[in-house]
Amino acid sequence: PLELTLDEAVSLALKNNTIVKQAEIDKKQYDWDLKAKLGNKGPKLAYSHQDSWSYLNKDNRIDSYSNSLAMDLTLYSGGKLEAQIEQARFNQKKYTLGVVKSHQQVKYDATKAYYDVLDKHNTMTYRQESVERYKTHLKNTTAQYEVGVVAKSDVLATQVLLADAEQALITAQNYYNNSQATLNNVLGLPHITEITVRDNLTYTKYNLQMNDSISRALQNNLNIAQSDLDMKSAQQGFKAAKAGYLPQVTLRIGNSWKDTDFPGASDSNLQAALTTNWTIFDSHVTKSQVKIAEADMERKQEKDRELKDTITLKTREYFLNMEAAEKNIATSQVAVERAEEDYKIYEVRYAAGVGTNYDVMKAHEDLTKAKMNYYAALYNYNISKAQLDLYMGEPVSK
Protein backbone atom coordinates (compact mmCIF):
# COMPACT_ATOMS: atom_id res chain seq x y z
CA PRO A 1 0.00 0.00 0.00
CA LEU A 2 1.18 3.50 -0.90
CA GLU A 3 -0.12 6.60 0.89
CA LEU A 4 0.01 9.78 -1.20
CA THR A 5 -1.01 13.39 -0.89
CA LEU A 6 -2.02 15.25 -4.04
CA ASP A 7 1.34 17.04 -4.19
CA GLU A 8 3.19 13.74 -3.83
CA ALA A 9 1.10 12.20 -6.59
CA VAL A 10 1.84 15.11 -8.93
CA SER A 11 5.56 14.91 -8.14
CA LEU A 12 5.59 11.17 -8.84
CA ALA A 13 3.74 11.67 -12.12
CA LEU A 14 6.20 14.35 -13.27
CA LYS A 15 9.01 11.91 -12.61
CA ASN A 16 7.53 8.81 -14.26
CA ASN A 17 4.88 9.82 -16.80
CA THR A 18 5.75 9.08 -20.42
CA ILE A 19 4.22 12.36 -21.67
CA VAL A 20 7.08 14.28 -20.04
CA LYS A 21 9.68 11.84 -21.35
CA GLN A 22 8.31 12.09 -24.90
CA ALA A 23 8.36 15.91 -24.74
CA GLU A 24 11.98 15.84 -23.60
CA ILE A 25 12.89 13.52 -26.49
CA ASP A 26 11.13 15.85 -28.96
CA LYS A 27 13.11 18.80 -27.61
CA LYS A 28 16.36 16.87 -27.96
CA GLN A 29 15.49 16.09 -31.59
CA TYR A 30 15.00 19.76 -32.44
CA ASP A 31 18.15 20.75 -30.54
CA TRP A 32 20.07 18.58 -32.99
CA ASP A 33 18.02 19.87 -35.92
CA LEU A 34 19.18 23.42 -35.09
CA LYS A 35 22.80 22.26 -34.94
CA ALA A 36 22.37 20.61 -38.34
CA LYS A 37 20.97 23.82 -39.86
CA LEU A 38 23.83 25.86 -38.37
CA GLY A 39 26.25 23.33 -39.85
CA ASN A 40 24.84 23.89 -43.35
CA LYS A 41 26.09 27.47 -43.19
CA GLY A 42 29.59 26.47 -42.09
CA PRO A 43 32.49 25.11 -44.16
CA LYS A 44 32.57 21.49 -45.30
CA LEU A 45 35.82 19.60 -45.82
CA ALA A 46 35.81 16.51 -48.02
CA TYR A 47 38.49 14.03 -49.04
CA SER A 48 38.31 11.60 -51.94
CA HIS A 49 40.63 8.95 -53.37
CA GLN A 50 40.35 7.19 -56.72
CA ASP A 51 42.21 4.22 -58.18
CA SER A 52 41.86 3.74 -61.92
CA TRP A 53 43.42 1.48 -64.54
CA SER A 54 43.28 1.85 -68.30
CA TYR A 55 44.50 -0.52 -70.98
CA LEU A 56 45.93 0.54 -74.34
CA ASN A 57 46.18 -3.19 -75.11
CA LYS A 58 46.38 -6.35 -73.08
CA ASP A 59 50.08 -5.86 -72.35
CA ASN A 60 50.05 -2.12 -71.73
CA ARG A 61 48.24 -0.98 -68.57
CA ILE A 62 48.33 2.56 -67.25
CA ASP A 63 47.78 3.02 -63.49
CA SER A 64 46.45 6.21 -62.00
CA TYR A 65 45.98 7.15 -58.34
CA SER A 66 44.45 10.45 -57.42
CA ASN A 67 43.55 12.26 -54.22
CA SER A 68 41.69 15.46 -53.52
CA LEU A 69 40.98 17.53 -50.44
CA ALA A 70 38.50 20.36 -50.81
CA MET A 71 36.66 22.80 -48.59
CA ASP A 72 33.30 24.24 -49.69
CA LEU A 73 31.72 27.32 -48.13
CA THR A 74 28.40 28.84 -49.16
CA LEU A 75 28.93 32.60 -49.27
CA TYR A 76 25.43 33.51 -50.40
CA SER A 77 22.28 31.36 -50.52
CA GLY A 78 19.69 34.03 -51.26
CA GLY A 79 18.78 33.95 -47.58
CA LYS A 80 17.77 30.27 -47.65
CA LEU A 81 20.27 28.99 -45.10
CA GLU A 82 19.64 31.92 -42.77
CA ALA A 83 15.86 31.37 -42.98
CA GLN A 84 16.26 27.65 -42.28
CA ILE A 85 18.39 28.42 -39.22
CA GLU A 86 15.77 30.83 -37.88
CA GLN A 87 13.05 28.31 -38.62
CA ALA A 88 14.98 25.67 -36.64
CA ARG A 89 15.41 28.13 -33.75
CA PHE A 90 11.67 28.76 -33.58
CA ASN A 91 11.00 25.01 -33.68
CA GLN A 92 13.50 24.46 -30.89
CA LYS A 93 11.80 27.11 -28.75
CA LYS A 94 8.43 25.54 -29.49
CA TYR A 95 9.51 22.13 -28.25
CA THR A 96 11.29 23.65 -25.27
CA LEU A 97 7.90 25.09 -24.34
CA GLY A 98 6.50 21.64 -25.07
CA VAL A 99 8.45 20.24 -22.13
CA VAL A 100 6.95 22.87 -19.81
CA LYS A 101 3.51 22.22 -21.29
CA SER A 102 3.91 18.49 -20.66
CA HIS A 103 4.53 19.27 -16.98
CA GLN A 104 1.28 21.25 -16.85
CA GLN A 105 -0.65 18.50 -18.63
CA VAL A 106 0.74 15.76 -16.40
CA LYS A 107 -0.04 17.83 -13.30
CA TYR A 108 -3.65 18.15 -14.48
CA ASP A 109 -3.86 14.43 -15.39
CA ALA A 110 -2.50 13.42 -11.99
CA THR A 111 -4.80 15.89 -10.21
CA LYS A 112 -7.86 14.64 -12.08
CA ALA A 113 -6.95 10.99 -11.49
CA TYR A 114 -6.38 11.73 -7.79
CA TYR A 115 -9.71 13.54 -7.50
CA ASP A 116 -11.41 10.69 -9.36
CA VAL A 117 -10.14 8.26 -6.72
CA LEU A 118 -11.44 10.58 -3.99
CA ASP A 119 -14.79 10.94 -5.75
CA LYS A 120 -15.19 7.19 -6.28
CA HIS A 121 -14.15 6.54 -2.67
CA ASN A 122 -16.78 9.00 -1.45
CA THR A 123 -19.37 7.31 -3.65
CA MET A 124 -18.37 3.94 -2.22
CA THR A 125 -18.61 5.38 1.31
CA TYR A 126 -22.14 6.72 1.02
CA ARG A 127 -23.24 3.58 -0.82
CA GLN A 128 -21.91 1.58 2.12
CA GLU A 129 -23.73 3.90 4.52
CA SER A 130 -26.89 3.36 2.49
CA VAL A 131 -26.54 -0.42 2.82
CA GLU A 132 -26.00 -0.16 6.55
CA ARG A 133 -29.06 2.09 6.95
CA TYR A 134 -31.20 -0.37 5.00
CA LYS A 135 -29.91 -3.26 7.11
CA THR A 136 -30.75 -1.40 10.31
CA HIS A 137 -34.17 -0.47 8.99
CA LEU A 138 -34.78 -4.07 7.86
CA LYS A 139 -34.08 -5.30 11.40
CA ASN A 140 -36.55 -2.78 12.79
CA THR A 141 -39.15 -3.62 10.17
CA THR A 142 -38.73 -7.35 10.71
CA ALA A 143 -39.04 -6.96 14.46
CA GLN A 144 -42.22 -4.93 14.09
CA TYR A 145 -43.65 -7.44 11.61
CA GLU A 146 -43.00 -10.32 13.99
CA VAL A 147 -45.05 -8.63 16.66
CA GLY A 148 -47.79 -7.78 14.18
CA VAL A 149 -47.29 -4.02 14.07
CA VAL A 150 -46.55 -3.70 10.31
CA ALA A 151 -47.45 -5.66 7.20
CA LYS A 152 -45.12 -8.13 5.51
CA SER A 153 -45.05 -5.85 2.45
CA ASP A 154 -42.91 -3.42 4.45
CA VAL A 155 -40.34 -6.16 5.05
CA LEU A 156 -40.36 -7.21 1.40
CA ALA A 157 -40.07 -3.63 0.14
CA THR A 158 -37.09 -3.02 2.45
CA GLN A 159 -35.42 -6.25 1.32
CA VAL A 160 -35.75 -5.20 -2.33
CA LEU A 161 -34.28 -1.78 -1.66
CA LEU A 162 -31.46 -3.34 0.37
CA ALA A 163 -30.62 -5.60 -2.57
CA ASP A 164 -30.59 -2.58 -4.89
CA ALA A 165 -28.31 -0.72 -2.47
CA GLU A 166 -25.91 -3.69 -2.31
CA GLN A 167 -25.73 -3.80 -6.10
CA ALA A 168 -25.03 -0.06 -6.19
CA LEU A 169 -22.25 -0.64 -3.66
CA ILE A 170 -20.69 -3.35 -5.82
CA THR A 171 -20.77 -1.01 -8.82
CA ALA A 172 -19.22 1.78 -6.74
CA GLN A 173 -16.44 -0.55 -5.59
CA ASN A 174 -15.73 -1.50 -9.20
CA TYR A 175 -15.52 2.18 -10.24
CA TYR A 176 -13.19 2.82 -7.31
CA ASN A 177 -10.87 -0.01 -8.35
CA ASN A 178 -10.80 1.28 -11.93
CA SER A 179 -10.00 4.80 -10.73
CA GLN A 180 -7.10 3.38 -8.72
CA ALA A 181 -5.74 1.68 -11.84
CA THR A 182 -6.06 4.93 -13.80
CA LEU A 183 -4.18 6.84 -11.11
CA ASN A 184 -1.43 4.20 -11.13
CA ASN A 185 -1.16 4.56 -14.89
CA VAL A 186 -0.75 8.34 -14.67
CA LEU A 187 1.84 7.98 -11.89
CA GLY A 188 3.80 5.36 -13.83
CA LEU A 189 3.15 2.66 -11.23
CA PRO A 190 2.02 -0.96 -11.70
CA HIS A 191 -1.74 -1.03 -12.14
CA ILE A 192 -2.21 -3.33 -9.16
CA THR A 193 -0.54 -0.89 -6.74
CA GLU A 194 -2.85 -0.14 -3.83
CA ILE A 195 -2.93 3.61 -3.22
CA THR A 196 -4.40 5.34 -0.21
CA VAL A 197 -5.18 8.99 -0.92
CA ARG A 198 -4.54 11.14 2.13
CA ASP A 199 -6.20 14.36 1.00
CA ASN A 200 -9.92 15.08 0.79
CA LEU A 201 -12.08 17.00 -1.62
CA THR A 202 -12.26 20.46 -0.12
CA TYR A 203 -13.50 23.90 -1.04
CA THR A 204 -11.00 26.76 -1.39
CA LYS A 205 -12.29 30.14 -2.56
CA TYR A 206 -11.14 31.13 -6.06
CA ASN A 207 -10.07 34.78 -6.09
CA LEU A 208 -9.93 35.72 -9.80
CA GLN A 209 -12.87 37.06 -11.78
CA MET A 210 -13.82 35.59 -15.15
CA ASN A 211 -12.27 38.37 -17.25
CA ASP A 212 -9.05 38.13 -15.24
CA SER A 213 -8.95 34.38 -15.81
CA ILE A 214 -9.48 34.81 -19.55
CA SER A 215 -6.78 37.50 -19.76
CA ARG A 216 -4.33 35.30 -17.89
CA ALA A 217 -5.12 32.35 -20.16
CA LEU A 218 -4.55 34.40 -23.33
CA GLN A 219 -1.29 35.70 -21.89
CA ASN A 220 0.18 32.53 -20.38
CA ASN A 221 -1.31 29.55 -22.22
CA LEU A 222 1.63 27.75 -23.86
CA ASN A 223 -0.47 26.60 -26.81
CA ILE A 224 -0.73 30.25 -27.83
CA ALA A 225 3.02 30.75 -27.39
CA GLN A 226 3.68 27.66 -29.51
CA SER A 227 1.22 28.87 -32.14
CA ASP A 228 3.10 32.18 -32.33
CA LEU A 229 6.35 30.29 -32.86
CA ASP A 230 4.64 28.19 -35.54
CA MET A 231 3.68 31.36 -37.43
CA LYS A 232 7.23 32.73 -37.18
CA SER A 233 8.59 29.40 -38.40
CA ALA A 234 6.18 29.49 -41.35
CA GLN A 235 7.37 33.00 -42.22
CA GLN A 236 10.96 31.77 -42.34
CA GLY A 237 9.83 28.85 -44.49
CA PHE A 238 8.35 31.39 -46.89
CA LYS A 239 11.68 33.26 -47.01
CA ALA A 240 13.55 30.00 -47.64
CA ALA A 241 11.20 29.16 -50.52
CA LYS A 242 11.66 32.62 -52.12
CA ALA A 243 15.43 32.10 -52.03
CA GLY A 244 14.94 29.77 -54.99
CA TYR A 245 14.59 32.87 -57.19
CA LEU A 246 18.06 34.11 -56.20
CA PRO A 247 21.59 32.93 -57.06
CA GLN A 248 23.83 30.89 -54.80
CA VAL A 249 27.54 31.62 -54.47
CA THR A 250 29.96 28.95 -53.25
CA LEU A 251 33.69 29.14 -52.56
CA ARG A 252 35.83 26.04 -53.04
CA ILE A 253 39.47 25.76 -51.98
CA GLY A 254 41.21 22.45 -52.59
CA ASN A 255 44.28 20.53 -53.47
CA SER A 256 44.69 17.42 -55.58
CA TRP A 257 47.45 14.87 -56.03
CA LYS A 258 47.90 12.36 -58.83
CA ASP A 259 50.52 9.75 -59.69
CA THR A 260 50.98 6.38 -61.39
CA ASP A 261 52.22 4.90 -58.12
CA PHE A 262 49.99 4.22 -55.12
CA PRO A 263 48.83 6.17 -53.19
CA GLY A 264 49.29 9.03 -55.69
CA ALA A 265 50.88 11.67 -53.53
CA SER A 266 52.79 13.77 -56.02
CA ASP A 267 51.94 16.40 -58.64
CA SER A 268 50.19 18.71 -56.19
CA ASN A 269 47.62 21.04 -57.72
CA LEU A 270 46.19 23.80 -55.51
CA GLN A 271 42.91 25.24 -56.72
CA ALA A 272 40.44 27.93 -55.69
CA ALA A 273 37.07 28.55 -57.34
CA LEU A 274 34.13 30.87 -56.84
CA THR A 275 30.96 29.35 -58.29
CA THR A 276 27.66 31.13 -58.90
CA ASN A 277 24.56 29.07 -59.66
CA TRP A 278 21.37 30.78 -60.73
CA THR A 279 18.37 28.83 -61.93
CA ILE A 280 16.69 30.94 -64.61
CA PHE A 281 13.74 28.60 -65.22
CA ASP A 282 12.73 25.54 -63.21
CA SER A 283 9.28 24.76 -64.66
CA HIS A 284 7.57 26.73 -61.86
CA VAL A 285 8.99 24.52 -59.09
CA THR A 286 10.14 27.52 -57.01
CA LYS A 287 6.87 29.36 -57.60
CA SER A 288 4.94 26.32 -56.38
CA GLN A 289 7.11 26.03 -53.28
CA VAL A 290 6.56 29.72 -52.53
CA LYS A 291 2.78 29.30 -52.87
CA ILE A 292 2.88 26.25 -50.59
CA ALA A 293 4.82 28.20 -47.96
CA GLU A 294 2.42 31.13 -48.32
CA ALA A 295 -0.57 28.84 -47.79
CA ASP A 296 1.16 27.38 -44.73
CA MET A 297 1.48 30.89 -43.25
CA GLU A 298 -2.17 31.66 -43.88
CA ARG A 299 -3.31 28.35 -42.40
CA LYS A 300 -1.30 28.89 -39.23
CA GLN A 301 -2.67 32.41 -38.86
CA GLU A 302 -6.20 31.01 -39.00
CA LYS A 303 -5.30 28.23 -36.57
CA ASP A 304 -3.89 30.82 -34.18
CA ARG A 305 -7.11 32.80 -34.27
CA GLU A 306 -9.16 29.63 -33.77
CA LEU A 307 -6.93 28.61 -30.87
CA LYS A 308 -7.38 31.92 -29.07
CA ASP A 309 -11.15 31.73 -29.54
CA THR A 310 -11.15 28.16 -28.20
CA ILE A 311 -9.07 29.07 -25.15
CA THR A 312 -11.33 32.03 -24.41
CA LEU A 313 -14.41 29.82 -24.72
CA LYS A 314 -12.99 26.97 -22.63
CA THR A 315 -11.74 29.29 -19.89
CA ARG A 316 -15.18 30.87 -19.70
CA GLU A 317 -16.81 27.43 -19.65
CA TYR A 318 -14.59 26.10 -16.84
CA PHE A 319 -15.03 29.29 -14.82
CA LEU A 320 -18.82 29.09 -15.10
CA ASN A 321 -18.73 25.37 -14.22
CA MET A 322 -16.64 26.19 -11.15
CA GLU A 323 -18.98 29.02 -10.19
CA ALA A 324 -22.02 26.77 -10.50
CA ALA A 325 -20.32 24.02 -8.49
CA GLU A 326 -19.42 26.58 -5.82
CA LYS A 327 -23.08 27.53 -5.41
CA ASN A 328 -24.09 23.86 -5.37
CA ILE A 329 -21.61 23.13 -2.56
CA ALA A 330 -23.42 25.54 -0.24
CA THR A 331 -26.95 24.44 -1.13
CA SER A 332 -26.18 20.71 -1.15
CA GLN A 333 -24.40 20.92 2.22
CA VAL A 334 -27.56 22.35 3.74
CA ALA A 335 -29.59 19.69 1.96
CA VAL A 336 -27.47 16.92 3.50
CA GLU A 337 -27.99 18.30 7.01
CA ARG A 338 -31.75 18.55 6.50
CA ALA A 339 -31.95 15.10 4.86
CA GLU A 340 -30.09 13.49 7.77
CA GLU A 341 -32.47 15.14 10.24
CA ASP A 342 -35.53 14.10 8.20
CA TYR A 343 -34.35 10.49 8.00
CA LYS A 344 -33.90 10.30 11.78
CA ILE A 345 -37.37 11.78 12.31
CA TYR A 346 -39.09 9.33 9.95
CA GLU A 347 -37.19 6.42 11.46
CA VAL A 348 -38.42 7.39 14.93
CA ARG A 349 -41.97 7.95 13.67
CA TYR A 350 -41.96 4.56 11.95
CA ALA A 351 -40.62 2.82 15.05
CA ALA A 352 -43.36 4.51 17.07
CA GLY A 353 -46.00 3.28 14.65
CA VAL A 354 -47.10 6.71 13.47
CA GLY A 355 -45.19 6.78 10.18
CA THR A 356 -45.11 4.67 7.03
CA ASN A 357 -42.38 2.56 5.50
CA TYR A 358 -42.70 4.68 2.38
CA ASP A 359 -41.78 7.80 4.37
CA VAL A 360 -38.63 6.14 5.66
CA MET A 361 -37.63 4.88 2.19
CA LYS A 362 -38.26 8.29 0.69
CA ALA A 363 -36.19 9.98 3.40
CA HIS A 364 -33.45 7.43 2.85
CA GLU A 365 -33.45 8.10 -0.89
CA ASP A 366 -33.38 11.86 -0.32
CA LEU A 367 -30.40 11.54 2.04
CA THR A 368 -28.43 9.43 -0.43
CA LYS A 369 -29.22 11.85 -3.26
CA ALA A 370 -28.22 14.86 -1.12
CA LYS A 371 -24.85 13.30 -0.33
CA MET A 372 -24.33 12.44 -4.00
CA ASN A 373 -25.06 16.05 -4.95
CA TYR A 374 -22.71 17.41 -2.28
CA TYR A 375 -19.75 15.25 -3.26
CA ALA A 376 -20.45 15.86 -6.95
CA ALA A 377 -20.38 19.63 -6.35
CA LEU A 378 -17.04 19.37 -4.50
CA TYR A 379 -15.61 17.20 -7.28
CA ASN A 380 -16.84 19.47 -10.08
CA TYR A 381 -15.48 22.55 -8.31
CA ASN A 382 -12.00 21.11 -7.87
CA ILE A 383 -11.86 19.65 -11.39
CA SER A 384 -12.98 22.94 -12.95
CA LYS A 385 -10.34 24.77 -10.92
CA ALA A 386 -7.67 22.33 -12.12
CA GLN A 387 -8.84 22.84 -15.72
CA LEU A 388 -8.61 26.60 -15.25
CA ASP A 389 -5.05 26.27 -13.94
CA LEU A 390 -4.15 24.21 -17.00
CA TYR A 391 -5.63 26.70 -19.47
CA MET A 392 -4.11 29.66 -17.66
CA GLY A 393 -0.66 28.09 -17.92
CA GLU A 394 -0.07 28.08 -14.18
CA PRO A 395 3.59 27.19 -13.46
CA VAL A 396 4.44 23.73 -12.13
CA SER A 397 7.02 23.19 -9.43
CA LYS A 398 8.63 19.78 -9.68
C-alpha positions in Angstrom: 0.0 0.0 0.0 1.2 3.5 -0.9 -0.1 6.6 0.9 0.0 9.8 -1.2 -1.0 13.4 -0.9 -2.0 15.2 -4.0 1.3 17.0 -4.2 3.2 13.7 -3.8 1.1 12.2 -6.6 1.8 15.1 -8.9 5.6 14.9 -8.1 5.6 11.2 -8.8 3.7 11.7 -12.1 6.2 14.3 -13.3 9.0 11.9 -12.6 7.5 8.8 -14.3 4.9 9.8 -16.8 5.7 9.1 -20.4 4.2 12.4 -21.7 7.1 14.3 -20.0 9.7 11.8 -21.4 8.3 12.1 -24.9 8.4 15.9 -24.7 12.0 15.8 -23.6 12.9 13.5 -26.5 11.1 15.8 -29.0 13.1 18.8 -27.6 16.4 16.9 -28.0 15.5 16.1 -31.6 15.0 19.8 -32.4 18.1 20.8 -30.5 20.1 18.6 -33.0 18.0 19.9 -35.9 19.2 23.4 -35.1 22.8 22.3 -34.9 22.4 20.6 -38.3 21.0 23.8 -39.9 23.8 25.9 -38.4 26.3 23.3 -39.8 24.8 23.9 -43.3 26.1 27.5 -43.2 29.6 26.5 -42.1 32.5 25.1 -44.2 32.6 21.5 -45.3 35.8 19.6 -45.8 35.8 16.5 -48.0 38.5 14.0 -49.0 38.3 11.6 -51.9 40.6 8.9 -53.4 40.3 7.2 -56.7 42.2 4.2 -58.2 41.9 3.7 -61.9 43.4 1.5 -64.5 43.3 1.9 -68.3 44.5 -0.5 -71.0 45.9 0.5 -74.3 46.2 -3.2 -75.1 46.4 -6.4 -73.1 50.1 -5.9 -72.4 50.1 -2.1 -71.7 48.2 -1.0 -68.6 48.3 2.6 -67.2 47.8 3.0 -63.5 46.4 6.2 -62.0 46.0 7.1 -58.3 44.5 10.4 -57.4 43.5 12.3 -54.2 41.7 15.5 -53.5 41.0 17.5 -50.4 38.5 20.4 -50.8 36.7 22.8 -48.6 33.3 24.2 -49.7 31.7 27.3 -48.1 28.4 28.8 -49.2 28.9 32.6 -49.3 25.4 33.5 -50.4 22.3 31.4 -50.5 19.7 34.0 -51.3 18.8 33.9 -47.6 17.8 30.3 -47.7 20.3 29.0 -45.1 19.6 31.9 -42.8 15.9 31.4 -43.0 16.3 27.7 -42.3 18.4 28.4 -39.2 15.8 30.8 -37.9 13.1 28.3 -38.6 15.0 25.7 -36.6 15.4 28.1 -33.8 11.7 28.8 -33.6 11.0 25.0 -33.7 13.5 24.5 -30.9 11.8 27.1 -28.8 8.4 25.5 -29.5 9.5 22.1 -28.3 11.3 23.6 -25.3 7.9 25.1 -24.3 6.5 21.6 -25.1 8.5 20.2 -22.1 6.9 22.9 -19.8 3.5 22.2 -21.3 3.9 18.5 -20.7 4.5 19.3 -17.0 1.3 21.3 -16.9 -0.6 18.5 -18.6 0.7 15.8 -16.4 0.0 17.8 -13.3 -3.6 18.1 -14.5 -3.9 14.4 -15.4 -2.5 13.4 -12.0 -4.8 15.9 -10.2 -7.9 14.6 -12.1 -7.0 11.0 -11.5 -6.4 11.7 -7.8 -9.7 13.5 -7.5 -11.4 10.7 -9.4 -10.1 8.3 -6.7 -11.4 10.6 -4.0 -14.8 10.9 -5.7 -15.2 7.2 -6.3 -14.1 6.5 -2.7 -16.8 9.0 -1.5 -19.4 7.3 -3.6 -18.4 3.9 -2.2 -18.6 5.4 1.3 -22.1 6.7 1.0 -23.2 3.6 -0.8 -21.9 1.6 2.1 -23.7 3.9 4.5 -26.9 3.4 2.5 -26.5 -0.4 2.8 -26.0 -0.2 6.6 -29.1 2.1 7.0 -31.2 -0.4 5.0 -29.9 -3.3 7.1 -30.8 -1.4 10.3 -34.2 -0.5 9.0 -34.8 -4.1 7.9 -34.1 -5.3 11.4 -36.5 -2.8 12.8 -39.2 -3.6 10.2 -38.7 -7.4 10.7 -39.0 -7.0 14.5 -42.2 -4.9 14.1 -43.7 -7.4 11.6 -43.0 -10.3 14.0 -45.1 -8.6 16.7 -47.8 -7.8 14.2 -47.3 -4.0 14.1 -46.6 -3.7 10.3 -47.4 -5.7 7.2 -45.1 -8.1 5.5 -45.1 -5.8 2.4 -42.9 -3.4 4.5 -40.3 -6.2 5.0 -40.4 -7.2 1.4 -40.1 -3.6 0.1 -37.1 -3.0 2.5 -35.4 -6.2 1.3 -35.8 -5.2 -2.3 -34.3 -1.8 -1.7 -31.5 -3.3 0.4 -30.6 -5.6 -2.6 -30.6 -2.6 -4.9 -28.3 -0.7 -2.5 -25.9 -3.7 -2.3 -25.7 -3.8 -6.1 -25.0 -0.1 -6.2 -22.2 -0.6 -3.7 -20.7 -3.4 -5.8 -20.8 -1.0 -8.8 -19.2 1.8 -6.7 -16.4 -0.5 -5.6 -15.7 -1.5 -9.2 -15.5 2.2 -10.2 -13.2 2.8 -7.3 -10.9 0.0 -8.4 -10.8 1.3 -11.9 -10.0 4.8 -10.7 -7.1 3.4 -8.7 -5.7 1.7 -11.8 -6.1 4.9 -13.8 -4.2 6.8 -11.1 -1.4 4.2 -11.1 -1.2 4.6 -14.9 -0.7 8.3 -14.7 1.8 8.0 -11.9 3.8 5.4 -13.8 3.2 2.7 -11.2 2.0 -1.0 -11.7 -1.7 -1.0 -12.1 -2.2 -3.3 -9.2 -0.5 -0.9 -6.7 -2.8 -0.1 -3.8 -2.9 3.6 -3.2 -4.4 5.3 -0.2 -5.2 9.0 -0.9 -4.5 11.1 2.1 -6.2 14.4 1.0 -9.9 15.1 0.8 -12.1 17.0 -1.6 -12.3 20.5 -0.1 -13.5 23.9 -1.0 -11.0 26.8 -1.4 -12.3 30.1 -2.6 -11.1 31.1 -6.1 -10.1 34.8 -6.1 -9.9 35.7 -9.8 -12.9 37.1 -11.8 -13.8 35.6 -15.1 -12.3 38.4 -17.2 -9.1 38.1 -15.2 -8.9 34.4 -15.8 -9.5 34.8 -19.6 -6.8 37.5 -19.8 -4.3 35.3 -17.9 -5.1 32.4 -20.2 -4.6 34.4 -23.3 -1.3 35.7 -21.9 0.2 32.5 -20.4 -1.3 29.5 -22.2 1.6 27.8 -23.9 -0.5 26.6 -26.8 -0.7 30.2 -27.8 3.0 30.8 -27.4 3.7 27.7 -29.5 1.2 28.9 -32.1 3.1 32.2 -32.3 6.4 30.3 -32.9 4.6 28.2 -35.5 3.7 31.4 -37.4 7.2 32.7 -37.2 8.6 29.4 -38.4 6.2 29.5 -41.4 7.4 33.0 -42.2 11.0 31.8 -42.3 9.8 28.8 -44.5 8.3 31.4 -46.9 11.7 33.3 -47.0 13.6 30.0 -47.6 11.2 29.2 -50.5 11.7 32.6 -52.1 15.4 32.1 -52.0 14.9 29.8 -55.0 14.6 32.9 -57.2 18.1 34.1 -56.2 21.6 32.9 -57.1 23.8 30.9 -54.8 27.5 31.6 -54.5 30.0 28.9 -53.2 33.7 29.1 -52.6 35.8 26.0 -53.0 39.5 25.8 -52.0 41.2 22.5 -52.6 44.3 20.5 -53.5 44.7 17.4 -55.6 47.5 14.9 -56.0 47.9 12.4 -58.8 50.5 9.7 -59.7 51.0 6.4 -61.4 52.2 4.9 -58.1 50.0 4.2 -55.1 48.8 6.2 -53.2 49.3 9.0 -55.7 50.9 11.7 -53.5 52.8 13.8 -56.0 51.9 16.4 -58.6 50.2 18.7 -56.2 47.6 21.0 -57.7 46.2 23.8 -55.5 42.9 25.2 -56.7 40.4 27.9 -55.7 37.1 28.5 -57.3 34.1 30.9 -56.8 31.0 29.3 -58.3 27.7 31.1 -58.9 24.6 29.1 -59.7 21.4 30.8 -60.7 18.4 28.8 -61.9 16.7 30.9 -64.6 13.7 28.6 -65.2 12.7 25.5 -63.2 9.3 24.8 -64.7 7.6 26.7 -61.9 9.0 24.5 -59.1 10.1 27.5 -57.0 6.9 29.4 -57.6 4.9 26.3 -56.4 7.1 26.0 -53.3 6.6 29.7 -52.5 2.8 29.3 -52.9 2.9 26.3 -50.6 4.8 28.2 -48.0 2.4 31.1 -48.3 -0.6 28.8 -47.8 1.2 27.4 -44.7 1.5 30.9 -43.3 -2.2 31.7 -43.9 -3.3 28.3 -42.4 -1.3 28.9 -39.2 -2.7 32.4 -38.9 -6.2 31.0 -39.0 -5.3 28.2 -36.6 -3.9 30.8 -34.2 -7.1 32.8 -34.3 -9.2 29.6 -33.8 -6.9 28.6 -30.9 -7.4 31.9 -29.1 -11.2 31.7 -29.5 -11.2 28.2 -28.2 -9.1 29.1 -25.2 -11.3 32.0 -24.4 -14.4 29.8 -24.7 -13.0 27.0 -22.6 -11.7 29.3 -19.9 -15.2 30.9 -19.7 -16.8 27.4 -19.6 -14.6 26.1 -16.8 -15.0 29.3 -14.8 -18.8 29.1 -15.1 -18.7 25.4 -14.2 -16.6 26.2 -11.2 -19.0 29.0 -10.2 -22.0 26.8 -10.5 -20.3 24.0 -8.5 -19.4 26.6 -5.8 -23.1 27.5 -5.4 -24.1 23.9 -5.4 -21.6 23.1 -2.6 -23.4 25.5 -0.2 -26.9 24.4 -1.1 -26.2 20.7 -1.2 -24.4 20.9 2.2 -27.6 22.4 3.7 -29.6 19.7 2.0 -27.5 16.9 3.5 -28.0 18.3 7.0 -31.8 18.5 6.5 -32.0 15.1 4.9 -30.1 13.5 7.8 -32.5 15.1 10.2 -35.5 14.1 8.2 -34.4 10.5 8.0 -33.9 10.3 11.8 -37.4 11.8 12.3 -39.1 9.3 9.9 -37.2 6.4 11.5 -38.4 7.4 14.9 -42.0 7.9 13.7 -42.0 4.6 12.0 -40.6 2.8 15.1 -43.4 4.5 17.1 -46.0 3.3 14.7 -47.1 6.7 13.5 -45.2 6.8 10.2 -45.1 4.7 7.0 -42.4 2.6 5.5 -42.7 4.7 2.4 -41.8 7.8 4.4 -38.6 6.1 5.7 -37.6 4.9 2.2 -38.3 8.3 0.7 -36.2 10.0 3.4 -33.4 7.4 2.8 -33.4 8.1 -0.9 -33.4 11.9 -0.3 -30.4 11.5 2.0 -28.4 9.4 -0.4 -29.2 11.9 -3.3 -28.2 14.9 -1.1 -24.8 13.3 -0.3 -24.3 12.4 -4.0 -25.1 16.1 -4.9 -22.7 17.4 -2.3 -19.7 15.2 -3.3 -20.4 15.9 -7.0 -20.4 19.6 -6.3 -17.0 19.4 -4.5 -15.6 17.2 -7.3 -16.8 19.5 -10.1 -15.5 22.5 -8.3 -12.0 21.1 -7.9 -11.9 19.6 -11.4 -13.0 22.9 -12.9 -10.3 24.8 -10.9 -7.7 22.3 -12.1 -8.8 22.8 -15.7 -8.6 26.6 -15.2 -5.1 26.3 -13.9 -4.1 24.2 -17.0 -5.6 26.7 -19.5 -4.1 29.7 -17.7 -0.7 28.1 -17.9 -0.1 28.1 -14.2 3.6 27.2 -13.5 4.4 23.7 -12.1 7.0 23.2 -9.4 8.6 19.8 -9.7 
